[in-house]
Amino acid sequence: ALPFLIRLFPSVLNKFVYLNFLAFPFFVDFRRPELLVNNTINLYLTTEPGVTVGIWHTVPGSRGAEAQGKDQRWYEEALADPHPVIIYLHGNGGTR
């Protein structure tokens, strides 16, 4: 019966392979990354009209003491310094 159901509803297979309907770890507010990861803030980018992408900006541990208690503006200015920026794209099968 399972192959027949998958043939009729192929989107069900995608749900069980990628499990993108689960938000793990459970009961975590991803809008507050500072509770999970040190020296991190949540930002949003509008990539095109109607599409907003949430991102986390984390500064390296070497700047951790400097980042303590800073606001979003400080983190945005930190992106403009001459140090390299690493972008990690986790894919579309989960959450941040």
N, CA and C atoms as an extended XYZ file, in Angstrom:
288
Properties=species:S:1:pos:R:3:atomname:S:1:resname:S:1:resid:I:1 pbc="F F F"
N         0.817       -1.186        0.000 N   ALA     1
C         0.000        0.000        0.000 CA  ALA     1
C         0.871        1.264        0.000 C   ALA     1
N         2.022        1.205        0.649 N   LEU     2
C         2.881        2.379        0.737 CA  LEU     2
C         3.384        2.844       -0.639 C   LEU     2
N         3.871        1.952       -1.495 N   PRO     3
C         4.274        2.417       -2.831 CA  PRO     3
C         3.118        3.034       -3.622 C   PRO     3
N         1.925        2.492       -3.458 N   PHE     4
C         0.756        3.035       -4.142 CA  PHE     4
C         0.451        4.454       -3.654 C   PHE     4
N         0.515        4.677       -2.332 N   LEU     5
C         0.267        6.012       -1.776 CA  LEU     5
C         1.333        7.019       -2.229 C   LEU     5
N         2.585        6.564       -2.290 N   ILE     6
C         3.660        7.450       -2.745 CA  ILE     6
C         3.464        7.808       -4.219 C   ILE     6
N         2.999        6.850       -4.996 N   ARG     7
C         2.742        7.110       -6.422 CA  ARG     7
C         1.603        8.121       -6.583 C   ARG     7
N         0.582        8.020       -5.756 N   LEU     8
C        -0.540        8.942       -5.827 CA  LEU     8
C        -0.196       10.327       -5.275 C   LEU     8
N         0.610       10.352       -4.219 N   PHE     9
C         0.942       11.606       -3.528 CA  PHE     9
C         2.461       11.743       -3.388 C   PHE     9
N         3.168       12.144       -4.459 N   PRO    10
C         4.628       12.232       -4.392 CA  PRO    10
C         5.128       13.283       -3.401 C   PRO    10
N         4.317       14.277       -3.098 N   SER    11
C         4.755       15.288       -2.135 CA  SER    11
C         4.913       14.702       -0.740 C   SER    11
N         4.190       13.623       -0.443 N   VAL    12
C         4.326       12.957        0.857 CA  VAL    12
C         5.742       12.404        1.015 C   VAL    12
N         6.297       11.862       -0.062 N   LEU    13
C         7.651       11.329       -0.016 CA  LEU    13
C         8.651       12.442        0.313 C   LEU    13
N         8.490       13.604       -0.303 N   ASN    14
C         9.374       14.732       -0.007 CA  ASN    14
C         9.301       15.124        1.464 C   ASN    14
N         8.117       15.122        2.016 N   LYS    15
C         7.961       15.483        3.428 CA  LYS    15
C         8.718       14.523        4.330 C   LYS    15
N         8.685       13.235        4.023 N   PHE    16
C         9.334       12.266        4.889 CA  PHE    16
C        10.833       12.143        4.631 C   PHE    16
N        11.274       12.496        3.451 N   VAL    17
C        12.709       12.473        3.178 CA  VAL    17
C        13.385       13.680        3.805 C   VAL    17
N        12.834       14.871        3.600 N   TYR    18
C        13.470       16.093        4.062 CA  TYR    18
C        13.017       16.531        5.449 C   TYR    18
N        11.878       16.093        5.904 N   LEU    19
C        11.334       16.434        7.222 CA  LEU    19
C        11.323       17.941        7.472 C   LEU    19
N        11.042       18.718        6.433 N   ASN    20
C        11.067       20.166        6.594 CA  ASN    20
C         9.857       20.718        7.339 C   ASN    20
N         8.946       19.882        7.750 N   PHE    21
C         7.817       20.334        8.553 CA  PHE    21
C         8.152       20.300       10.043 C   PHE    21
N         9.313       19.731       10.392 N   LEU    22
C         9.754       19.695       11.789 CA  LEU    22
C        10.683       20.859       12.075 C   LEU    22
N        10.508       21.491       13.188 N   ALA    23
C        11.416       22.544       13.636 CA  ALA    23
C        12.207       21.981       14.810 C   ALA    23
N        13.444       21.618       14.543 N   PHE    24
C        14.263       21.003       15.582 CA  PHE    24
C        15.429       21.907       15.885 C   PHE    24
N        15.827       22.133       17.088 N   PRO    25
C        15.273       21.606       18.329 CA  PRO    25
C        13.905       22.219       18.631 C   PRO    25
N        13.116       21.466       19.324 N   PHE    26
C        11.748       21.864       19.609 CA  PHE    26
C        11.700       23.027       20.596 C   PHE    26
N        10.699       23.861       20.456 N   PHE    27
C        10.396       24.958       21.371 CA  PHE    27
C        11.544       25.954       21.511 C   PHE    27
N        12.235       26.241       20.413 N   VAL    28
C        13.309       27.223       20.417 CA  VAL    28
C        12.867       28.410       19.580 C   VAL    28
N        13.110       29.602       20.081 N   ASP    29
C        12.776       30.819       19.340 CA  ASP    29
C        13.986       31.202       18.490 C   ASP    29
N        13.937       30.907       17.183 N   PHE    30
C        15.054       31.175       16.286 CA  PHE    30
C        15.239       32.662       16.016 C   PHE    30
N        14.302       33.481       16.480 N   ARG    31
C        14.473       34.925       16.350 CA  ARG    31
C        15.382       35.475       17.435 C   ARG    31
N        15.750       34.635       18.407 N   ARG    32
C        16.629       35.053       19.510 CA  ARG    32
C        17.851       34.140       19.569 C   ARG    32
N        18.738       34.215       18.574 N   PRO    33
C        19.883       33.300       18.537 CA  PRO    33
C        20.879       33.520       19.662 C   PRO    33
N        20.863       34.698       20.278 N   GLU    34
C        21.799       34.956       21.365 CA  GLU    34
C        21.573       34.013       22.550 C   GLU    34
N        20.403       33.389       22.611 N   LEU    35
C        20.136       32.403       23.654 CA  LEU    35
C        20.793       31.061       23.332 C   LEU    35
N        21.122       30.835       22.057 N   LEU    36
C        21.711       29.567       21.618 CA  LEU    36
C        23.193       29.678       21.296 C   LEU    36
N        23.589       30.781       20.659 N   VAL    37
C        24.950       30.951       20.153 CA  VAL    37
C        25.483       32.301       20.623 C   VAL    37
N        26.668       32.319       21.163 N   ASN    38
C        27.270       33.576       21.620 CA  ASN    38
C        27.592       34.485       20.441 C   ASN    38
N        27.537       35.791       20.681 N   ASN    39
C        27.935       36.812       19.710 CA  ASN    39
C        27.139       36.731       18.408 C   ASN    39
N        25.851       36.492       18.508 N   THR    40
C        25.003       36.295       17.330 CA  THR    40
C        23.734       37.131       17.454 C   THR    40
N        23.304       37.703       16.323 N   ILE    41
C        22.016       38.408       16.275 CA  ILE    41
C        21.231       37.927       15.073 C   ILE    41
N        19.954       38.172       15.110 N   ASN    42
C        19.043       37.804       14.023 CA  ASN    42
C        18.800       39.024       13.150 C   ASN    42
N        18.902       38.861       11.831 N   LEU    43
C        18.620       39.915       10.867 CA  LEU    43
C        17.689       39.360        9.789 C   LEU    43
N        17.056       40.243        9.056 N   TYR    44
C        16.206       39.839        7.939 CA  TYR    44
C        16.629       40.595        6.690 C   TYR    44
N        16.699       39.900        5.568 N   LEU    45
C        16.993       40.491        4.277 CA  LEU    45
C        15.791       40.292        3.368 C   LEU    45
N        15.416       41.332        2.644 N   THR    46
C        14.356       41.213        1.652 CA  THR    46
C        15.038       41.002        0.303 C   THR    46
N        14.901       39.795       -0.242 N   THR    47
C        15.595       39.456       -1.479 CA  THR    47
C        14.833       39.917       -2.717 C   THR    47
N        13.541       39.925       -2.637 N   GLU    48
C        12.677       40.423       -3.694 CA  GLU    48
C        11.337       40.738       -3.051 C   GLU    48
N        10.477       41.469       -3.717 N   PRO    49
C         9.197       41.823       -3.090 CA  PRO    49
C         8.440       40.578       -2.613 C   PRO    49
N         8.105       40.585       -1.351 N   GLY    50
C         7.343       39.485       -0.776 CA  GLY    50
C         8.174       38.321       -0.267 C   GLY    50
N         9.507       38.382       -0.427 N   VAL    51
C        10.370       37.293        0.027 CA  VAL    51
C        11.379       37.844        1.032 C   VAL    51
N        11.279       37.393        2.263 N   THR    52
C        12.191       37.814        3.309 CA  THR    52
C        12.933       36.598        3.838 C   THR    52
N        14.240       36.739        3.989 N   VAL    53
C        15.084       35.645        4.447 CA  VAL    53
C        15.662       36.029        5.805 C   VAL    53
N        15.526       35.157        6.773 N   GLY    54
C        16.112       35.384        8.086 CA  GLY    54
C        17.544       34.888        8.108 C   GLY    54
N        18.442       35.680        8.685 N   ILE    55
C        19.846       35.287        8.778 CA  ILE    55
C        20.347       35.510       10.201 C   ILE    55
N        21.383       34.802       10.544 N   TRP    56
C        22.099       35.042       11.793 CA  TRP    56
C        23.458       35.594       11.453 C   TRP    56
N        23.853       36.641       12.132 N   HIS    57
C        25.196       37.188       11.976 CA  HIS    57
C        25.963       36.872       13.250 C   HIS    57
N        27.037       36.105       13.099 N   THR    58
C        27.880       35.711       14.220 CA  THR    58
C        29.270       36.275       14.007 C   THR    58
N        29.784       36.973       14.991 N   VAL    59
C        31.159       37.451       14.898 CA  VAL    59
C        32.076       36.386       15.498 C   VAL    59
N        33.343       36.344       15.083 N   PRO    60
C        34.253       35.318       15.597 CA  PRO    60
C        34.513       35.487       17.089 C   PRO    60
N        34.949       34.417       17.703 N   GLY    61
C        35.226       34.426       19.137 CA  GLY    61
C        36.256       35.462       19.536 C   GLY    61
N        37.179       35.784       18.629 N   SER    62
C        38.207       36.782       18.937 CA  SER    62
C        37.607       38.174       19.151 C   SER    62
N        36.407       38.402       18.633 N   ARG    63
C        35.721       39.683       18.831 CA  ARG    63
C        34.563       39.548       19.809 C   ARG    63
N        34.498       38.424       20.502 N   GLY    64
C        33.392       38.162       21.413 CA  GLY    64
C        33.265       39.176       22.528 C   GLY    64
N        34.384       39.523       23.165 N   ALA    65
C        34.329       40.493       24.262 CA  ALA    65
C        33.870       41.851       23.758 C   ALA    65
N        34.295       42.211       22.558 N   GLU    66
C        33.908       43.484       21.961 CA  GLU    66
C        32.415       43.505       21.612 C   GLU    66
N        31.856       42.352       21.269 N   ALA    67
C        30.457       42.273       20.832 CA  ALA    67
C        29.461       42.242       21.980 C   ALA    67
N        29.905       42.009       23.197 N   GLN    68
C        28.993       41.896       24.330 CA  GLN    68
C        28.153       43.159       24.501 C   GLN    68
N        26.845       43.000       24.492 N   GLY    69
C        25.922       44.092       24.740 CA  GLY    69
C        25.720       45.048       23.585 C   GLY    69
N        26.272       44.734       22.415 N   LYS    70
C        26.146       45.633       21.269 CA  LYS    70
C        24.802       45.422       20.575 C   LYS    70
N        24.361       46.456       19.866 N   ASP    71
C        23.083       46.390       19.170 CA  ASP    71
C        23.284       45.996       17.706 C   ASP    71
N        22.178       45.970       16.972 N   GLN    72
C        22.204       45.548       15.573 CA  GLN    72
C        23.108       46.445       14.740 C   GLN    72
N        23.151       47.714       15.018 N   ARG    73
C        23.984       48.632       14.241 CA  ARG    73
C        25.456       48.245       14.327 C   ARG    73
N        25.925       47.868       15.497 N   TRP    74
C        27.321       47.458       15.649 CA  TRP    74
C        27.624       46.235       14.780 C   TRP    74
N        26.717       45.270       14.766 N   TYR    75
C        26.912       44.066       13.959 CA  TYR    75
C        26.926       44.407       12.468 C   TYR    75
N        26.071       45.328       12.043 N   GLU    76
C        26.062       45.732       10.639 CA  GLU    76
C        27.371       46.430       10.265 C   GLU    76
N        27.896       47.250       11.165 N   GLU    77
C        29.180       47.905       10.910 CA  GLU    77
C        30.323       46.893       10.899 C   GLU    77
N        30.196       45.833       11.685 N   ALA    78
C        31.225       44.790       11.703 CA  ALA    78
C        31.302       44.076       10.356 C   ALA    78
N        30.207       44.023        9.636 N   LEU    79
C        30.221       43.413        8.300 CA  LEU    79
C        31.032       44.243        7.312 C   LEU    79
N        31.179       45.534        7.572 N   ALA    80
C        31.885       46.421        6.654 CA  ALA    80
C        33.388       46.451        6.896 C   ALA    80
N        33.890       45.811        7.948 N   ASP    81
C        35.336       45.839        8.192 CA  ASP    81
C        36.056       44.954        7.173 C   ASP    81
N        37.373       45.029        7.083 N   PRO    82
C        38.098       44.324        6.015 CA  PRO    82
C        38.252       42.817        6.209 C   PRO    82
N        37.756       42.273        7.280 N   HIS    83
C        37.875       40.836        7.522 CA  HIS    83
C        36.964       40.052        6.578 C   HIS    83
N        37.348       38.830        6.210 N   PRO    84
C        36.505       38.025        5.313 CA  PRO    84
C        35.178       37.637        5.974 C   PRO    84
N        34.188       37.434        5.140 N   VAL    85
C        32.867       37.003        5.591 CA  VAL    85
C        32.620       35.606        5.038 C   VAL    85
N        32.193       34.693        5.899 N   ILE    86
C        31.866       33.331        5.486 CA  ILE    86
C        30.352       33.196        5.498 C   ILE    86
N        29.802       32.776        4.380 N   ILE    87
C        28.352       32.586        4.278 CA  ILE    87
C        28.084       31.083        4.261 C   ILE    87
N        27.281       30.636        5.213 N   TYR    88
C        26.914       29.229        5.291 CA  TYR    88
C        25.454       29.102        4.879 C   TYR    88
N        25.206       28.346        3.827 N   LEU    89
C        23.846       28.106        3.348 CA  LEU    89
C        23.456       26.677        3.726 C   LEU    89
N        22.535       26.556        4.639 N   HIS    90
C        22.179       25.243        5.176 CA  HIS    90
C        21.256       24.436        4.263 C   HIS    90
N        20.722       25.030        3.221 N   GLY    91
C        19.797       24.313        2.361 CA  GLY    91
C        18.366       24.585        2.761 C   GLY    91
N        17.437       23.910        2.115 N   ASN    92
C        16.021       24.180        2.378 CA  ASN    92
C        15.338       23.045        3.126 C   ASN    92
N        16.081       22.139        3.688 N   GLY    93
C        15.480       20.996        4.356 CA  GLY    93
C        15.330       21.157        5.844 C   GLY    93
N        15.495       22.345        6.360 N   GLY    94
C        15.380       22.528        7.802 CA  GLY    94
C        15.264       23.978        8.155 C   GLY    94
N        15.589       24.280        9.383 N   THR    95
C        15.542       25.661        9.856 CA  THR    95
C        16.938       26.064       10.304 C   THR    95
N        17.068       27.340       10.631 N   ARG    96
C        18.365       27.805       11.091 CA  ARG    96
C        18.745       27.097       12.357 C   ARG    96
